[in-house]
Amino acid sequence: MHSGPGSSCVVLLASSFASITCQGVTLLKSQQANGRDSNYVTEPKGMDVPSGAAVVEVVTAVFVLSTMVSMGVRLSVSQLVDALRKRRLLANSLVVNLVAVPLLAALLVRTVSVGTGFAGGIVLLAVSPGAPFGPKLAELSDSDVAFASGLMAILCLLSVVTIPLSLLLLLPGDVSVDPLAIGRMVFGIQLIPLLLGLGLSIVVPSLADWVYPFVQRLSDVTFVGLIVLLVVVYSDSMVSLVGTGTLGLSTVAVGASLLLGYGLGGPARETREVLATTTAARNAAIALFVATTGFSDPDVLTTVLAFSFIGVVGSGLIASVWGRQPVESASCPG
């Protein structure tokens, strides 16, 4: 795959935003280090300055909203219908994404002793299906992009119910959540903008085509900015991941997800590869939002970030390998 002028522009915007964010958040980090937990801190002159956690929450919300709208405007009814028609493949996809991977994560954090926040982060990302990167990974591996898009939308729709229910059932016993509050959160930040984008693409396709580049660039830029914010504001928490077993468990979960998705992806190479990478990548967008707004422990947020990084990079690497293989030889995950 080759990068065009549009991609270069996005990268340039993202780099500029990341540079500005890194400079501007240094003050926020120092404020957080002083032990101030409120969303706003007061400067000597009486000016209220947002805390690091508050800025992270806002940027995360913008990232999720722009990502969901961009997904919706690029989605078509035919892609949804195509995914629904493949009933056996769809059933396998739902089982592996909504049942197998969450159960695997819950088993891992109970088998290997990790901190409560780390365990919560692993389970949170594992129960968050419908990776926005799914269609891009399908393009990278030269697989079934239409099915990847349809599956992504179906998983996002179902996750309004499955995420809060799965968290209620699978989180470690010493972690409590409000499933109704999380369900409303997922509905508002994920389902509504996705449906608005889809409705726009159906009713006014020309406007959807005009809007898409802007919301996609906003998604790309805020994603880079969010990574920088998380690294700067929560750097101490991220360093604490080393030696906890969290990174190892995340890697095992990603590898197992790839294998499960590939094994249940049906006889066609294109759908096996789609299900493998979509299952392993998970929906970092909604998991990061839930982590910033629904959990007070920063270890949950940093674990989601690390786990999602491993999943996206691992899926991207294997998708690029598959994409370089001749069609007739791209028949095994290795």
Solvent accessible surface area in square Angstrom, and as a share of the most:
residue,aa,sasa,rsa
1,M,155,0.69
2,H,184,0.82
3,S,93,0.60
4,G,33,0.32
5,P,122,0.77
6,G,35,0.34
7,S,52,0.33
8,S,65,0.42
9,C,48,0.29
10,V,24,0.14
11,V,95,0.55
12,L,125,0.62
13,L,80,0.40
14,A,8,0.07
15,S,59,0.38
16,S,54,0.35
17,F,66,0.28
18,A,16,0.12
19,S,56,0.36
20,I,121,0.62
21,T,19,0.11
22,C,62,0.37
23,Q,133,0.59
24,G,52,0.50
25,V,2,0.01
26,T,83,0.48
27,L,89,0.45
28,L,15,0.08
29,K,74,0.31
30,S,53,0.34
31,Q,7,0.03
32,Q,59,0.26
33,A,85,0.66
34,N,105,0.54
35,G,54,0.52
36,R,112,0.41
37,D,140,0.73
38,S,64,0.41
39,N,88,0.45
40,Y,126,0.48
41,V,7,0.04
42,T,92,0.54
43,E,47,0.21
44,P,139,0.88
45,K,198,0.84
46,G,51,0.49
47,M,122,0.55
48,D,90,0.46
49,V,18,0.10
50,P,53,0.33
51,S,8,0.05
52,G,1,0.01
53,A,42,0.33
54,A,13,0.10
55,V,34,0.20
56,V,1,0.00
57,E,65,0.29
58,V,96,0.55
59,V,19,0.11
60,T,0,0.00
61,A,23,0.18
62,V,52,0.30
63,F,8,0.03
64,V,0,0.00
65,L,73,0.36
66,S,6,0.04
67,T,8,0.05
68,M,0,0.00
69,V,35,0.20
70,S,4,0.02
71,M,13,0.06
72,G,0,0.00
73,V,10,0.06
74,R,135,0.49
75,L,5,0.03
76,S,41,0.27
77,V,74,0.43
78,S,79,0.51
79,Q,35,0.16
80,L,29,0.14
81,V,53,0.30
82,D,44,0.23
83,A,0,0.00
84,L,94,0.47
85,R,185,0.68
86,K,63,0.27
87,R,196,0.72
88,R,202,0.74
89,L,20,0.10
90,L,19,0.09
91,A,51,0.39
92,N,38,0.19
93,S,0,0.00
94,L,43,0.21
95,V,80,0.46
96,V,0,0.00
97,N,1,0.00
98,L,32,0.16
99,V,73,0.42
100,A,26,0.20
101,V,2,0.01
102,P,3,0.02
103,L,98,0.49
104,L,38,0.19
105,A,1,0.01
106,A,6,0.05
107,L,114,0.57
108,L,25,0.12
109,V,12,0.07
110,R,131,0.48
111,T,98,0.57
112,V,62,0.36
113,S,108,0.70
114,V,26,0.15
115,G,35,0.34
116,T,59,0.34
117,G,5,0.05
118,F,19,0.08
119,A,4,0.03
120,G,0,0.00
121,G,0,0.00
122,I,0,0.00
123,V,0,0.00
124,L,0,0.00
125,L,1,0.00
126,A,0,0.00
127,V,3,0.02
128,S,0,0.00
129,P,0,0.00
130,G,0,0.00
131,A,0,0.00
132,P,19,0.12
133,F,51,0.21
134,G,1,0.01
135,P,22,0.14
136,K,110,0.46
137,L,10,0.05
138,A,1,0.01
139,E,68,0.31
140,L,57,0.28
141,S,0,0.00
142,D,88,0.46
143,S,14,0.09
144,D,33,0.17
145,V,49,0.28
146,A,38,0.29
147,F,0,0.00
148,A,0,0.00
149,S,9,0.06
150,G,0,0.00
151,L,0,0.00
152,M,6,0.02
153,A,1,0.01
154,I,15,0.07
155,L,0,0.00
156,C,0,0.00
157,L,63,0.31
158,L,70,0.35
159,S,0,0.00
160,V,23,0.13
161,V,100,0.58
162,T,27,0.16
163,I,0,0.00
164,P,10,0.06
165,L,91,0.45
166,S,15,0.09
167,L,0,0.00
168,L,100,0.50
169,L,123,0.61
170,L,27,0.13
171,L,12,0.06
172,P,22,0.14
173,G,86,0.83
174,D,110,0.57
175,V,26,0.15
176,S,107,0.69
177,V,28,0.16
178,D,79,0.41
179,P,36,0.23
180,L,131,0.65
181,A,31,0.24
182,I,5,0.02
183,G,12,0.12
184,R,159,0.58
185,M,39,0.17
186,V,0,0.00
187,F,94,0.39
188,G,33,0.31
189,I,16,0.08
190,Q,0,0.00
191,L,21,0.10
192,I,71,0.36
193,P,5,0.03
194,L,2,0.01
195,L,81,0.40
196,L,121,0.60
197,G,1,0.01
198,L,22,0.11
199,G,29,0.27
200,L,45,0.22
201,S,20,0.13
202,I,96,0.49
203,V,117,0.67
204,V,58,0.33
205,P,75,0.47
206,S,82,0.53
207,L,76,0.38
208,A,2,0.02
209,D,88,0.45
210,W,163,0.57
211,V,27,0.16
212,Y,40,0.15
213,P,52,0.32
214,F,114,0.47
215,V,24,0.14
216,Q,45,0.20
217,R,76,0.28
218,L,83,0.41
219,S,6,0.04
220,D,42,0.22
221,V,18,0.10
222,T,9,0.05
223,F,61,0.26
224,V,48,0.28
225,G,0,0.00
226,L,0,0.00
227,I,53,0.27
228,V,28,0.16
229,L,3,0.02
230,L,1,0.00
231,V,70,0.40
232,V,25,0.14
233,V,7,0.04
234,Y,24,0.09
235,S,25,0.16
236,D,116,0.60
237,S,19,0.13
238,M,35,0.16
239,V,109,0.63
240,S,51,0.33
241,L,8,0.04
242,V,112,0.64
243,G,82,0.79
244,T,39,0.23
245,G,33,0.32
246,T,0,0.00
247,L,68,0.34
248,G,43,0.41
249,L,11,0.05
250,S,0,0.00
251,T,76,0.44
252,V,81,0.47
253,A,1,0.01
254,V,8,0.05
255,G,30,0.28
256,A,27,0.21
257,S,3,0.02
258,L,26,0.13
259,L,115,0.57
260,L,65,0.32
261,G,0,0.00
262,Y,18,0.07
263,G,63,0.60
264,L,62,0.31
265,G,0,0.00
266,G,30,0.29
267,P,132,0.83
268,A,45,0.35
269,R,26,0.09
270,E,59,0.26
271,T,12,0.07
272,R,39,0.14
273,E,0,0.00
274,V,1,0.00
275,L,0,0.00
276,A,0,0.00
277,T,1,0.00
278,T,0,0.00
279,T,0,0.00
280,A,1,0.01
281,A,0,0.00
282,R,3,0.01
283,N,0,0.00
284,A,3,0.02
285,A,1,0.01
286,I,0,0.00
287,A,0,0.00
288,L,1,0.01
289,F,20,0.08
290,V,1,0.00
291,A,2,0.02
292,T,26,0.15
293,T,48,0.28
294,G,34,0.32
295,F,26,0.11
296,S,117,0.75
297,D,54,0.28
298,P,56,0.35
299,D,35,0.18
300,V,4,0.02
301,L,6,0.03
302,T,1,0.01
303,T,0,0.00
304,V,0,0.00
305,L,17,0.08
306,A,17,0.13
307,F,4,0.02
308,S,7,0.04
309,F,134,0.56
310,I,39,0.20
311,G,1,0.01
312,V,38,0.22
313,V,61,0.35
314,G,23,0.22
315,S,0,0.00
316,G,15,0.15
317,L,115,0.57
318,I,34,0.17
319,A,0,0.00
320,S,20,0.13
321,V,69,0.39
322,W,3,0.01
323,G,30,0.29
324,R,190,0.69
325,Q,53,0.23
326,P,78,0.49
327,V,94,0.54
328,E,144,0.65
329,S,56,0.36
330,A,1,0.01
331,S,66,0.43
332,C,67,0.40
333,P,44,0.28
334,G,88,0.85
